[in-house]
Amino acid sequence: MKKKSEFFKFPKNTTEFTTKFSLDQPEFEKFLKVNKLSFSKEGDMIKMIEFLNK
């Protein structure tokens, strides 16, 4: 993944994701639960990035 001009690995869990992207953790956890997303599936990772880009 790329944030600004920095490349890094995709976060492994909710805490890493919300910390790295300064998101509201309860809101993101609700999004994951409602959409039944997993950090181990490529398609789910794409949906997480789309959520991030909103």
PDB file of N, CA, C and O in Angstrom:
ATOM      1  N   MET A   1       0.833  -1.168   0.000  1.00  0.00           N
ATOM      2  CA  MET A   1       0.000   0.000   0.000  1.00  0.00           C
ATOM      3  C   MET A   1       0.884   1.240   0.000  1.00  0.00           C
ATOM      4  O   MET A   1       2.061   1.189   0.357  1.00  0.00           O
ATOM      5  N   LYS A   2       0.294   2.337  -0.403  1.00  0.00           N
ATOM      6  CA  LYS A   2       1.008   3.600  -0.442  1.00  0.00           C
ATOM      7  C   LYS A   2       0.169   4.676   0.232  1.00  0.00           C
ATOM      8  O   LYS A   2      -1.002   4.860  -0.101  1.00  0.00           O
ATOM      9  N   LYS A   3       0.764   5.375   1.168  1.00  0.00           N
ATOM     10  CA  LYS A   3       0.124   6.511   1.837  1.00  0.00           C
ATOM     11  C   LYS A   3       1.048   7.700   1.615  1.00  0.00           C
ATOM     12  O   LYS A   3       2.188   7.712   2.078  1.00  0.00           O
ATOM     13  N   LYS A   4       0.540   8.695   0.903  1.00  0.00           N
ATOM     14  CA  LYS A   4       1.336   9.836   0.457  1.00  0.00           C
ATOM     15  C   LYS A   4       2.466   9.292  -0.409  1.00  0.00           C
ATOM     16  O   LYS A   4       2.182   8.745  -1.474  1.00  0.00           O
ATOM     17  N   SER A   5       3.713   9.410  -0.017  1.00  0.00           N
ATOM     18  CA  SER A   5       4.798   8.875  -0.848  1.00  0.00           C
ATOM     19  C   SER A   5       5.497   7.707  -0.169  1.00  0.00           C
ATOM     20  O   SER A   5       6.611   7.346  -0.546  1.00  0.00           O
ATOM     21  N   GLU A   6       4.846   7.110   0.837  1.00  0.00           N
ATOM     22  CA  GLU A   6       5.443   6.041   1.619  1.00  0.00           C
ATOM     23  C   GLU A   6       4.736   4.709   1.342  1.00  0.00           C
ATOM     24  O   GLU A   6       3.508   4.637   1.388  1.00  0.00           O
ATOM     25  N   PHE A   7       5.506   3.664   1.058  1.00  0.00           N
ATOM     26  CA  PHE A   7       4.950   2.328   0.855  1.00  0.00           C
ATOM     27  C   PHE A   7       5.064   1.534   2.153  1.00  0.00           C
ATOM     28  O   PHE A   7       6.025   1.691   2.906  1.00  0.00           O
ATOM     29  N   PHE A   8       4.065   0.674   2.407  1.00  0.00           N
ATOM     30  CA  PHE A   8       4.105  -0.169   3.594  1.00  0.00           C
ATOM     31  C   PHE A   8       3.193  -1.370   3.399  1.00  0.00           C
ATOM     32  O   PHE A   8       2.369  -1.396   2.485  1.00  0.00           O
ATOM     33  N   LYS A   9       3.350  -2.373   4.275  1.00  0.00           N
ATOM     34  CA  LYS A   9       2.518  -3.573   4.220  1.00  0.00           C
ATOM     35  C   LYS A   9       1.102  -3.253   4.666  1.00  0.00           C
ATOM     36  O   LYS A   9       0.871  -2.330   5.447  1.00  0.00           O
ATOM     37  N   PHE A  10       0.152  -4.041   4.149  1.00  0.00           N
ATOM     38  CA  PHE A  10      -1.238  -3.892   4.564  1.00  0.00           C
ATOM     39  C   PHE A  10      -1.336  -4.268   6.045  1.00  0.00           C
ATOM     40  O   PHE A  10      -0.758  -5.273   6.459  1.00  0.00           O
ATOM     41  N   PRO A  11      -2.050  -3.485   6.843  1.00  0.00           N
ATOM     42  CA  PRO A  11      -2.190  -3.787   8.276  1.00  0.00           C
ATOM     43  C   PRO A  11      -2.762  -5.186   8.507  1.00  0.00           C
ATOM     44  O   PRO A  11      -3.553  -5.686   7.707  1.00  0.00           O
ATOM     45  N   LYS A  12      -2.347  -5.810   9.617  1.00  0.00           N
ATOM     46  CA  LYS A  12      -2.759  -7.183   9.930  1.00  0.00           C
ATOM     47  C   LYS A  12      -4.069  -7.267  10.692  1.00  0.00           C
ATOM     48  O   LYS A  12      -4.712  -8.317  10.709  1.00  0.00           O
ATOM     49  N   ASN A  13      -4.474  -6.161  11.328  1.00  0.00           N
ATOM     50  CA  ASN A  13      -5.691  -6.208  12.138  1.00  0.00           C
ATOM     51  C   ASN A  13      -6.330  -4.823  12.242  1.00  0.00           C
ATOM     52  O   ASN A  13      -5.805  -3.833  11.734  1.00  0.00           O
ATOM     53  N   THR A  14      -7.467  -4.788  12.910  1.00  0.00           N
ATOM     54  CA  THR A  14      -8.239  -3.558  13.030  1.00  0.00           C
ATOM     55  C   THR A  14      -7.453  -2.446  13.718  1.00  0.00           C
ATOM     56  O   THR A  14      -7.478  -1.296  13.278  1.00  0.00           O
ATOM     57  N   THR A  15      -6.760  -2.790  14.794  1.00  0.00           N
ATOM     58  CA  THR A  15      -6.011  -1.784  15.537  1.00  0.00           C
ATOM     59  C   THR A  15      -4.932  -1.144  14.677  1.00  0.00           C
ATOM     60  O   THR A  15      -4.793   0.080  14.663  1.00  0.00           O
ATOM     61  N   GLU A  16      -4.169  -1.960  13.959  1.00  0.00           N
ATOM     62  CA  GLU A  16      -3.128  -1.422  13.072  1.00  0.00           C
ATOM     63  C   GLU A  16      -3.743  -0.545  11.988  1.00  0.00           C
ATOM     64  O   GLU A  16      -3.218   0.525  11.680  1.00  0.00           O
ATOM     65  N   PHE A  17      -4.851  -0.994  11.411  1.00  0.00           N
ATOM     66  CA  PHE A  17      -5.505  -0.263  10.326  1.00  0.00           C
ATOM     67  C   PHE A  17      -5.994   1.102  10.798  1.00  0.00           C
ATOM     68  O   PHE A  17      -5.735   2.120  10.157  1.00  0.00           O
ATOM     69  N   THR A  18      -6.706   1.113  11.928  1.00  0.00           N
ATOM     70  CA  THR A  18      -7.261   2.373  12.416  1.00  0.00           C
ATOM     71  C   THR A  18      -6.165   3.328  12.893  1.00  0.00           C
ATOM     72  O   THR A  18      -6.305   4.543  12.759  1.00  0.00           O
ATOM     73  N   THR A  19      -5.093   2.797  13.440  1.00  0.00           N
ATOM     74  CA  THR A  19      -3.981   3.638  13.876  1.00  0.00           C
ATOM     75  C   THR A  19      -3.257   4.242  12.683  1.00  0.00           C
ATOM     76  O   THR A  19      -2.987   5.443  12.660  1.00  0.00           O
ATOM     77  N   LYS A  20      -2.944   3.422  11.703  1.00  0.00           N
ATOM     78  CA  LYS A  20      -2.195   3.883  10.538  1.00  0.00           C
ATOM     79  C   LYS A  20      -2.966   4.939   9.747  1.00  0.00           C
ATOM     80  O   LYS A  20      -2.366   5.873   9.216  1.00  0.00           O
ATOM     81  N   PHE A  21      -4.290   4.797   9.664  1.00  0.00           N
ATOM     82  CA  PHE A  21      -5.099   5.704   8.855  1.00  0.00           C
ATOM     83  C   PHE A  21      -5.936   6.680   9.681  1.00  0.00           C
ATOM     84  O   PHE A  21      -6.800   7.366   9.134  1.00  0.00           O
ATOM     85  N   SER A  22      -5.693   6.750  10.981  1.00  0.00           N
ATOM     86  CA  SER A  22      -6.393   7.680  11.878  1.00  0.00           C
ATOM     87  C   SER A  22      -7.915   7.583  11.738  1.00  0.00           C
ATOM     88  O   SER A  22      -8.596   8.588  11.537  1.00  0.00           O
ATOM     89  N   LEU A  23      -8.428   6.369  11.847  1.00  0.00           N
ATOM     90  CA  LEU A  23      -9.871   6.129  11.753  1.00  0.00           C
ATOM     91  C   LEU A  23     -10.481   5.907  13.122  1.00  0.00           C
ATOM     92  O   LEU A  23      -9.777   5.594  14.083  1.00  0.00           O
ATOM     93  N   ASP A  24     -11.796   6.070  13.207  1.00  0.00           N
ATOM     94  CA  ASP A  24     -12.541   5.757  14.413  1.00  0.00           C
ATOM     95  C   ASP A  24     -12.684   4.242  14.496  1.00  0.00           C
ATOM     96  O   ASP A  24     -13.369   3.642  13.666  1.00  0.00           O
ATOM     97  N   GLN A  25     -12.046   3.610  15.489  1.00  0.00           N
ATOM     98  CA  GLN A  25     -12.021   2.151  15.569  1.00  0.00           C
ATOM     99  C   GLN A  25     -13.411   1.525  15.684  1.00  0.00           C
ATOM    100  O   GLN A  25     -13.686   0.574  14.951  1.00  0.00           O
ATOM    101  N   PRO A  26     -14.310   2.002  16.564  1.00  0.00           N
ATOM    102  CA  PRO A  26     -15.644   1.372  16.635  1.00  0.00           C
ATOM    103  C   PRO A  26     -16.406   1.438  15.308  1.00  0.00           C
ATOM    104  O   PRO A  26     -17.088   0.485  14.931  1.00  0.00           O
ATOM    105  N   GLU A  27     -16.287   2.559  14.610  1.00  0.00           N
ATOM    106  CA  GLU A  27     -16.967   2.696  13.317  1.00  0.00           C
ATOM    107  C   GLU A  27     -16.402   1.698  12.295  1.00  0.00           C
ATOM    108  O   GLU A  27     -17.158   1.078  11.547  1.00  0.00           O
ATOM    109  N   PHE A  28     -15.081   1.547  12.269  1.00  0.00           N
ATOM    110  CA  PHE A  28     -14.452   0.622  11.328  1.00  0.00           C
ATOM    111  C   PHE A  28     -14.797  -0.823  11.680  1.00  0.00           C
ATOM    112  O   PHE A  28     -15.055  -1.634  10.790  1.00  0.00           O
ATOM    113  N   GLU A  29     -14.801  -1.148  12.973  1.00  0.00           N
ATOM    114  CA  GLU A  29     -15.163  -2.506  13.403  1.00  0.00           C
ATOM    115  C   GLU A  29     -16.597  -2.836  12.994  1.00  0.00           C
ATOM    116  O   GLU A  29     -16.884  -3.962  12.590  1.00  0.00           O
ATOM    117  N   LYS A  30     -17.492  -1.862  13.098  1.00  0.00           N
ATOM    118  CA  LYS A  30     -18.884  -2.069  12.685  1.00  0.00           C
ATOM    119  C   LYS A  30     -18.939  -2.340  11.182  1.00  0.00           C
ATOM    120  O   LYS A  30     -19.660  -3.234  10.739  1.00  0.00           O
ATOM    121  N   PHE A  31     -18.183  -1.574  10.400  1.00  0.00           N
ATOM    122  CA  PHE A  31     -18.112  -1.779   8.946  1.00  0.00           C
ATOM    123  C   PHE A  31     -17.631  -3.195   8.629  1.00  0.00           C
ATOM    124  O   PHE A  31     -18.198  -3.860   7.761  1.00  0.00           O
ATOM    125  N   LEU A  32     -16.594  -3.660   9.323  1.00  0.00           N
ATOM    126  CA  LEU A  32     -16.068  -5.012   9.092  1.00  0.00           C
ATOM    127  C   LEU A  32     -17.118  -6.073   9.419  1.00  0.00           C
ATOM    128  O   LEU A  32     -17.308  -7.024   8.661  1.00  0.00           O
ATOM    129  N   LYS A  33     -17.796  -5.900  10.555  1.00  0.00           N
ATOM    130  CA  LYS A  33     -18.779  -6.882  10.993  1.00  0.00           C
ATOM    131  C   LYS A  33     -19.982  -6.935  10.056  1.00  0.00           C
ATOM    132  O   LYS A  33     -20.420  -8.018   9.667  1.00  0.00           O
ATOM    133  N   VAL A  34     -20.512  -5.780   9.696  1.00  0.00           N
ATOM    134  CA  VAL A  34     -21.690  -5.704   8.821  1.00  0.00           C
ATOM    135  C   VAL A  34     -21.379  -6.336   7.461  1.00  0.00           C
ATOM    136  O   VAL A  34     -22.220  -7.028   6.887  1.00  0.00           O
ATOM    137  N   ASN A  35     -20.177  -6.097   6.954  1.00  0.00           N
ATOM    138  CA  ASN A  35     -19.800  -6.601   5.634  1.00  0.00           C
ATOM    139  C   ASN A  35     -19.060  -7.938   5.677  1.00  0.00           C
ATOM    140  O   ASN A  35     -18.660  -8.461   4.637  1.00  0.00           O
ATOM    141  N   LYS A  36     -18.877  -8.491   6.881  1.00  0.00           N
ATOM    142  CA  LYS A  36     -18.216  -9.786   7.085  1.00  0.00           C
ATOM    143  C   LYS A  36     -16.866  -9.842   6.365  1.00  0.00           C
ATOM    144  O   LYS A  36     -16.612 -10.737   5.559  1.00  0.00           O
ATOM    145  N   LEU A  37     -16.000  -8.858   6.675  1.00  0.00           N
ATOM    146  CA  LEU A  37     -14.714  -8.750   6.006  1.00  0.00           C
ATOM    147  C   LEU A  37     -13.594  -9.366   6.839  1.00  0.00           C
ATOM    148  O   LEU A  37     -13.660  -9.417   8.067  1.00  0.00           O
ATOM    149  N   SER A  38     -12.560  -9.834   6.129  1.00  0.00           N
ATOM    150  CA  SER A  38     -11.413 -10.467   6.757  1.00  0.00           C
ATOM    151  C   SER A  38     -10.131  -9.827   6.228  1.00  0.00           C
ATOM    152  O   SER A  38     -10.049  -9.459   5.056  1.00  0.00           O
ATOM    153  N   PHE A  39      -9.148  -9.702   7.089  1.00  0.00           N
ATOM    154  CA  PHE A  39      -7.863  -9.138   6.679  1.00  0.00           C
ATOM    155  C   PHE A  39      -7.043 -10.114   5.839  1.00  0.00           C
ATOM    156  O   PHE A  39      -5.990  -9.738   5.325  1.00  0.00           O
ATOM    157  N   SER A  40      -7.500 -11.352   5.688  1.00  0.00           N
ATOM    158  CA  SER A  40      -6.732 -12.347   4.938  1.00  0.00           C
ATOM    159  C   SER A  40      -7.228 -12.546   3.499  1.00  0.00           C
ATOM    160  O   SER A  40      -6.625 -13.305   2.741  1.00  0.00           O
ATOM    161  N   LYS A  41      -8.309 -11.877   3.121  1.00  0.00           N
ATOM    162  CA  LYS A  41      -8.858 -12.040   1.770  1.00  0.00           C
ATOM    163  C   LYS A  41      -8.631 -10.778   0.944  1.00  0.00           C
ATOM    164  O   LYS A  41      -8.943  -9.673   1.386  1.00  0.00           O
ATOM    165  N   GLU A  42      -8.087 -10.951  -0.250  1.00  0.00           N
ATOM    166  CA  GLU A  42      -7.744  -9.816  -1.104  1.00  0.00           C
ATOM    167  C   GLU A  42      -8.964  -8.948  -1.425  1.00  0.00           C
ATOM    168  O   GLU A  42      -8.877  -7.722  -1.367  1.00  0.00           O
ATOM    169  N   GLY A  43     -10.084  -9.563  -1.759  1.00  0.00           N
ATOM    170  CA  GLY A  43     -11.300  -8.809  -2.081  1.00  0.00           C
ATOM    171  C   GLY A  43     -11.785  -7.977  -0.907  1.00  0.00           C
ATOM    172  O   GLY A  43     -12.267  -6.858  -1.083  1.00  0.00           O
ATOM    173  N   ASP A  44     -11.653  -8.535   0.303  1.00  0.00           N
ATOM    174  CA  ASP A  44     -12.051  -7.803   1.506  1.00  0.00           C
ATOM    175  C   ASP A  44     -11.113  -6.622   1.756  1.00  0.00           C
ATOM    176  O   ASP A  44     -11.550  -5.560   2.199  1.00  0.00           O
ATOM    177  N   MET A  45      -9.829  -6.810   1.472  1.00  0.00           N
ATOM    178  CA  MET A  45      -8.861  -5.718   1.636  1.00  0.00           C
ATOM    179  C   MET A  45      -9.202  -4.564   0.704  1.00  0.00           C
ATOM    180  O   MET A  45      -9.078  -3.398   1.079  1.00  0.00           O
ATOM    181  N   ILE A  46      -9.629  -4.889  -0.503  1.00  0.00           N
ATOM    182  CA  ILE A  46     -10.021  -3.856  -1.465  1.00  0.00           C
ATOM    183  C   ILE A  46     -11.218  -3.074  -0.927  1.00  0.00           C
ATOM    184  O   ILE A  46     -11.261  -1.850  -1.050  1.00  0.00           O
ATOM    185  N   LYS A  47     -12.187  -3.768  -0.333  1.00  0.00           N
ATOM    186  CA  LYS A  47     -13.355  -3.091   0.253  1.00  0.00           C
ATOM    187  C   LYS A  47     -12.951  -2.181   1.396  1.00  0.00           C
ATOM    188  O   LYS A  47     -13.536  -1.113   1.574  1.00  0.00           O
ATOM    189  N   MET A  48     -11.942  -2.596   2.186  1.00  0.00           N
ATOM    190  CA  MET A  48     -11.454  -1.757   3.282  1.00  0.00           C
ATOM    191  C   MET A  48     -10.829  -0.471   2.740  1.00  0.00           C
ATOM    192  O   MET A  48     -11.039   0.607   3.295  1.00  0.00           O
ATOM    193  N   ILE A  49     -10.071  -0.589   1.670  1.00  0.00           N
ATOM    194  CA  ILE A  49      -9.450   0.583   1.055  1.00  0.00           C
ATOM    195  C   ILE A  49     -10.524   1.502   0.476  1.00  0.00           C
ATOM    196  O   ILE A  49     -10.409   2.724   0.571  1.00  0.00           O
ATOM    197  N   GLU A  50     -11.563   0.925  -0.121  1.00  0.00           N
ATOM    198  CA  GLU A  50     -12.658   1.745  -0.637  1.00  0.00           C
ATOM    199  C   GLU A  50     -13.343   2.502   0.508  1.00  0.00           C
ATOM    200  O   GLU A  50     -13.711   3.666   0.352  1.00  0.00           O
ATOM    201  N   PHE A  51     -13.512   1.839   1.658  1.00  0.00           N
ATOM    202  CA  PHE A  51     -14.075   2.493   2.840  1.00  0.00           C
ATOM    203  C   PHE A  51     -13.173   3.648   3.270  1.00  0.00           C
ATOM    204  O   PHE A  51     -13.655   4.728   3.614  1.00  0.00           O
ATOM    205  N   LEU A  52     -11.892   3.418   3.249  1.00  0.00           N
ATOM    206  CA  LEU A  52     -10.908   4.429   3.633  1.00  0.00           C
ATOM    207  C   LEU A  52     -10.957   5.642   2.705  1.00  0.00           C
ATOM    208  O   LEU A  52     -10.765   6.772   3.153  1.00  0.00           O
ATOM    209  N   ASN A  53     -11.210   5.417   1.430  1.00  0.00           N
ATOM    210  CA  ASN A  53     -11.213   6.491   0.448  1.00  0.00           C
ATOM    211  C   ASN A  53     -12.503   7.301   0.427  1.00  0.00           C
ATOM    212  O   ASN A  53     -12.595   8.280  -0.314  1.00  0.00           O
ATOM    213  N   LYS A  54     -13.497   6.920   1.215  1.00  0.00           N
ATOM    214  CA  LYS A  54     -14.766   7.681   1.245  1.00  0.00           C
ATOM    215  C   LYS A  54     -14.578   8.987   1.954  1.00  0.00           C
ATOM    216  O   LYS A  54     -15.526   9.762   2.081  1.00  0.00           O
TER     217      LYS A  54
END
